[in-house]
Amino acid sequence: MITPATYFVLYLITIPDVEVNNHSVHRLVFSYKQDCIEMAQELRQLNDPIVGKPNCVEVENFEVVVRTPLKKPEGML
């Protein structure tokens, strides 16, 4: 059974120390686009600073539910 789940992703890039070439990328997931856009505006990251692509794009994920096979009864090969 495949259950589609739609969410919106904001990639947040942080630089802990400007004197060191070290940055971190965080992936924030929102259920509603408006919440994602408001957070991106507050953080001034409506676009990804590295690639330039827009943040808060819709992502559709298909969660696949797989049944666990039963254990074979004793005596079966």
OpenMM code with the backbone's topology and positions (N, CA, C; nanometers):
from openmm import Vec3, app, unit

residues = "MET ILE THR PRO ALA THR TYR PHE VAL LEU TYR LEU ILE THR ILE PRO ASP VAL GLU VAL ASN ASN HIS SER VAL HIS ARG LEU VAL PHE SER TYR LYS GLN ASP CYS ILE GLU MET ALA GLN GLU LEU ARG GLN LEU ASN ASP PRO ILE VAL GLY LYS PRO ASN CYS VAL GLU VAL GLU ASN PHE GLU VAL VAL VAL ARG THR PRO LEU LYS LYS PRO GLU GLY MET LEU".split()
positions = [
    Vec3(0.0833, -0.1162, 0.0000),
    Vec3(0.0000, 0.0000, 0.0000),
    Vec3(0.0893, 0.1246, 0.0000),
    Vec3(0.0642, 0.2176, -0.0898),
    Vec3(0.1445, 0.3384, -0.1007),
    Vec3(0.0611, 0.4562, -0.0524),
    Vec3(0.1135, 0.5298, 0.0441),
    Vec3(0.0457, 0.6454, 0.0992),
    Vec3(0.1261, 0.7701, 0.0640),
    Vec3(0.0715, 0.8598, -0.0204),
    Vec3(0.1483, 0.9808, -0.0530),
    Vec3(0.1439, 1.0806, 0.0631),
    Vec3(0.2556, 1.1448, 0.0880),
    Vec3(0.2656, 1.2482, 0.1906),
    Vec3(0.3301, 1.3706, 0.1272),
    Vec3(0.2631, 1.4844, 0.1377),
    Vec3(0.3148, 1.6077, 0.0794),
    Vec3(0.3671, 1.6976, 0.1913),
    Vec3(0.4862, 1.7514, 0.1725),
    Vec3(0.5423, 1.8436, 0.2697),
    Vec3(0.6298, 1.9448, 0.1964),
    Vec3(0.6739, 2.0461, 0.2696),
    Vec3(0.7535, 2.1539, 0.2131),
    Vec3(0.8859, 2.1608, 0.2875),
    Vec3(0.9948, 2.1786, 0.2134),
    Vec3(1.1292, 2.1684, 0.2695),
    Vec3(1.2005, 2.3024, 0.2606),
    Vec3(1.2628, 2.3392, 0.3717),
    Vec3(1.3463, 2.4586, 0.3775),
    Vec3(1.4870, 2.4128, 0.4134),
    Vec3(1.5819, 2.4399, 0.3247),
    Vec3(1.7215, 2.4077, 0.3530),
    Vec3(1.7852, 2.5314, 0.4152),
    Vec3(1.8322, 2.5158, 0.5370),
    Vec3(1.8907, 2.6255, 0.6118),
    Vec3(2.0408, 2.6030, 0.6213),
    Vec3(2.1181, 2.7023, 0.5808),
    Vec3(2.2637, 2.6924, 0.5841),
    Vec3(2.3142, 2.7823, 0.6955),
    Vec3(2.3896, 2.7246, 0.7873),
    Vec3(2.4445, 2.8019, 0.8985),
    Vec3(2.5965, 2.7966, 0.8955),
    Vec3(2.6567, 2.9064, 0.9382),
    Vec3(2.8027, 2.9168, 0.9473),
    Vec3(2.8345, 2.9483, 1.0932),
    Vec3(2.8806, 2.8475, 1.1702),
    Vec3(2.9066, 2.8708, 1.3118),
    Vec3(3.0184, 2.9718, 1.3384),
    Vec3(3.1228, 2.9691, 1.2563),
    Vec3(3.2366, 3.0581, 1.2763),
    Vec3(3.2812, 3.1097, 1.1407),
    Vec3(3.2785, 3.2411, 1.1229),
    Vec3(3.3133, 3.2972, 0.9925),
    Vec3(3.4618, 3.2880, 0.9615),
    Vec3(3.5436, 3.2675, 1.0629),
    Vec3(3.6876, 3.2580, 1.0402),
    Vec3(3.7306, 3.1184, 0.9974),
    Vec3(3.6405, 3.0207, 1.0116),
    Vec3(3.6713, 2.8828, 0.9738),
    Vec3(3.5813, 2.8460, 0.8563),
    Vec3(3.6383, 2.7800, 0.7580),
    Vec3(3.5592, 2.7392, 0.6419),
    Vec3(3.4787, 2.6146, 0.6788),
    Vec3(3.3733, 2.6365, 0.7568),
    Vec3(3.2913, 2.5259, 0.8047),
    Vec3(3.1458, 2.5725, 0.8051),
    Vec3(3.0608, 2.5017, 0.7347),
    Vec3(2.9183, 2.5361, 0.7354),
    Vec3(2.8363, 2.4095, 0.7525),
    Vec3(2.7133, 2.4273, 0.7961),
    Vec3(2.6221, 2.3151, 0.8177),
    Vec3(2.4947, 2.3396, 0.7376),
    Vec3(2.4392, 2.2333, 0.6836),
    Vec3(2.3138, 2.2412, 0.6098),
    Vec3(2.2093, 2.1642, 0.6889),
    Vec3(2.0980, 2.2305, 0.7164),
    Vec3(1.9887, 2.1701, 0.7917),
    Vec3(1.8663, 2.1617, 0.7013),
    Vec3(1.7892, 2.0572, 0.7179),
    Vec3(1.6688, 2.0363, 0.6372),
    Vec3(1.5487, 2.0454, 0.7298),
    Vec3(1.4703, 2.1517, 0.7152),
    Vec3(1.3515, 2.1712, 0.7970),
    Vec3(1.2294, 2.1330, 0.7135),
    Vec3(1.1389, 2.0557, 0.7722),
    Vec3(1.0212, 2.0068, 0.7006),
    Vec3(0.8966, 2.0696, 0.7623),
    Vec3(0.8080, 2.1209, 0.6762),
    Vec3(0.6837, 2.1843, 0.7197),
    Vec3(0.5654, 2.1164, 0.6520),
    Vec3(0.4535, 2.1143, 0.7216),
    Vec3(0.3307, 2.0580, 0.6644),
    Vec3(0.2591, 2.1587, 0.5752),
    Vec3(0.2772, 2.2879, 0.6034),
    Vec3(0.2078, 2.3922, 0.5287),
    Vec3(0.3079, 2.4861, 0.4641),
    Vec3(0.2811, 2.5231, 0.3396),
    Vec3(0.3736, 2.6084, 0.2646),
    Vec3(0.3868, 2.7465, 0.3284),
    Vec3(0.2760, 2.8018, 0.3787),
    Vec3(0.2807, 2.9350, 0.4374),
    Vec3(0.3737, 2.9386, 0.5585),
    Vec3(0.3734, 2.8345, 0.6400),
    Vec3(0.4641, 2.8281, 0.7553),
    Vec3(0.6092, 2.8253, 0.7092),
    Vec3(0.6354, 2.7512, 0.6034),
    Vec3(0.7717, 2.7411, 0.5498),
    Vec3(0.8178, 2.8758, 0.4951),
    Vec3(0.7301, 2.9443, 0.4218),
    Vec3(0.7670, 3.0732, 0.3635),
    Vec3(0.7911, 3.1770, 0.4723),
    Vec3(0.7079, 3.1775, 0.5754),
    Vec3(0.7277, 3.2730, 0.6848),
    Vec3(0.8610, 3.2512, 0.7545),
    Vec3(0.8976, 3.1259, 0.7773),
    Vec3(1.0270, 3.0964, 0.8410),
    Vec3(1.1421, 3.1369, 0.7491),
    Vec3(1.1290, 3.1090, 0.6209),
    Vec3(1.2345, 3.1459, 0.5253),
    Vec3(1.2513, 3.2972, 0.5180),
    Vec3(1.1408, 3.3717, 0.5254),
    Vec3(1.1504, 3.5179, 0.5235),
    Vec3(1.2192, 3.5697, 0.6493),
    Vec3(1.1861, 3.5109, 0.7645),
    Vec3(1.2493, 3.5530, 0.8894),
    Vec3(1.3996, 3.5264, 0.8874),
    Vec3(1.4385, 3.4156, 0.8266),
    Vec3(1.5799, 3.3784, 0.8215),
    Vec3(1.6511, 3.4336, 0.6981),
    Vec3(1.5786, 3.5037, 0.6132),
    Vec3(1.6305, 3.5606, 0.4878),
    Vec3(1.6936, 3.4550, 0.3988),
    Vec3(1.6219, 3.3417, 0.3845),
    Vec3(1.6698, 3.2357, 0.2961),
    Vec3(1.5554, 3.1855, 0.2088),
    Vec3(1.4904, 3.2787, 0.1366),
    Vec3(1.3861, 3.2376, 0.0426),
    Vec3(1.4450, 3.1565, -0.0720),
    Vec3(1.5716, 3.1848, -0.1041),
    Vec3(1.6438, 3.1065, -0.2045),
    Vec3(1.7644, 3.0423, -0.1380),
    Vec3(1.7996, 2.9259, -0.1872),
    Vec3(1.9177, 2.8569, -0.1380),
    Vec3(2.0402, 2.9411, -0.1736),
    Vec3(2.1196, 2.9867, -0.0747),
    Vec3(2.2327, 3.0741, -0.1043),
    Vec3(2.3420, 3.0091, -0.1885),
    Vec3(2.3564, 2.8779, -0.1826),
    Vec3(2.4638, 2.8123, -0.2573),
    Vec3(2.4224, 2.7879, -0.4019),
    Vec3(2.3050, 2.7292, -0.4231),
    Vec3(2.2623, 2.6921, -0.5579),
    Vec3(2.1748, 2.7996, -0.6206),
    Vec3(2.0982, 2.8721, -0.5385),
    Vec3(2.0098, 2.9760, -0.5897),
    Vec3(1.8695, 2.9277, -0.6196),
    Vec3(1.8403, 2.8018, -0.5905),
    Vec3(1.7059, 2.7489, -0.6135),
    Vec3(1.6133, 2.7991, -0.5033),
    Vec3(1.4840, 2.8122, -0.5333),
    Vec3(1.3919, 2.8579, -0.4290),
    Vec3(1.3727, 2.7516, -0.3210),
    Vec3(1.3586, 2.7979, -0.1981),
    Vec3(1.3274, 2.7094, -0.0870),
    Vec3(1.1766, 2.6911, -0.0782),
    Vec3(1.1312, 2.6059, 0.0090),
    Vec3(0.9891, 2.5793, 0.0358),
    Vec3(0.9170, 2.5216, -0.0859),
    Vec3(0.9823, 2.4340, -0.1578),
    Vec3(0.9170, 2.3687, -0.2704),
    Vec3(0.8397, 2.2472, -0.2200),
    Vec3(0.7367, 2.2107, -0.2928),
    Vec3(0.6523, 2.0989, -0.2544),
    Vec3(0.7224, 1.9676, -0.2868),
    Vec3(0.7238, 1.8788, -0.1894),
    Vec3(0.7840, 1.7469, -0.2061),
    Vec3(0.6771, 1.6431, -0.1790),
    Vec3(0.6624, 1.5514, -0.2710),
    Vec3(0.5661, 1.4435, -0.2516),
    Vec3(0.6430, 1.3154, -0.2273),
    Vec3(0.6222, 1.2577, -0.1120),
    Vec3(0.6939, 1.1380, -0.0715),
    Vec3(0.5963, 1.0211, -0.0685),
    Vec3(0.6363, 0.9104, -0.1192),
    Vec3(0.5532, 0.7910, -0.1174),
    Vec3(0.6099, 0.6948, -0.0148),
    Vec3(0.5362, 0.6792, 0.0945),
    Vec3(0.5785, 0.5874, 0.1993),
    Vec3(0.5236, 0.4496, 0.1659),
    Vec3(0.6110, 0.3537, 0.1502),
    Vec3(0.5717, 0.2189, 0.1129),
    Vec3(0.5647, 0.1336, 0.2396),
    Vec3(0.4493, 0.0716, 0.2592),
    Vec3(0.4309, -0.0159, 0.3744),
    Vec3(0.4548, -0.1589, 0.3280),
    Vec3(0.5495, -0.2261, 0.3901),
    Vec3(0.5851, -0.3625, 0.3524),
    Vec3(0.5551, -0.4537, 0.4704),
    Vec3(0.4857, -0.5616, 0.4427),
    Vec3(0.4558, -0.6577, 0.5481),
    Vec3(0.5794, -0.7410, 0.5786),
    Vec3(0.6007, -0.7698, 0.7050),
    Vec3(0.7119, -0.8530, 0.7471),
    Vec3(0.6726, -0.9988, 0.7250),
    Vec3(0.7571, -1.0769, 0.6580),
    Vec3(0.7214, -1.2163, 0.6366),
    Vec3(0.7161, -1.2924, 0.7688),
    Vec3(0.6244, -1.3886, 0.7754),
    Vec3(0.6105, -1.4695, 0.8960),
    Vec3(0.7237, -1.5697, 0.9064),
    Vec3(0.7559, -1.6064, 1.0280),
    Vec3(0.8604, -1.7053, 1.0520),
    Vec3(0.8086, -1.8428, 1.0112),
    Vec3(0.8954, -1.9226, 0.9501),
    Vec3(0.8559, -2.0570, 0.9095),
    Vec3(0.8340, -2.1449, 1.0328),
    Vec3(0.7305, -2.2256, 1.0309),
    Vec3(0.7102, -2.3159, 1.1433),
    Vec3(0.8234, -2.4197, 1.1510),
    Vec3(0.8474, -2.4690, 1.2690),
    Vec3(0.9535, -2.5677, 1.2869),
    Vec3(0.9203, -2.6932, 1.2072),
    Vec3(1.0187, -2.7545, 1.1519),
    Vec3(0.9988, -2.8760, 1.0723),
    Vec3(0.9917, -2.8478, 0.9236),
    Vec3(0.9714, -2.7218, 0.8834),
    Vec3(0.9700, -2.6868, 0.7406),
    Vec3(1.1115, -2.6547, 0.6958),
    Vec3(1.1440, -2.6915, 0.5767),
    Vec3(1.2765, -2.6611, 0.5234),
    Vec3(1.2792, -2.5300, 0.4548),
] * unit.nanometer
topology = app.Topology()
chain = topology.addChain("A")
for resn in residues:
    res = topology.addResidue(resn, chain)
    for name in ("N", "CA", "C"):
        topology.addAtom(name, app.Element.getBySymbol(name[0]), res)
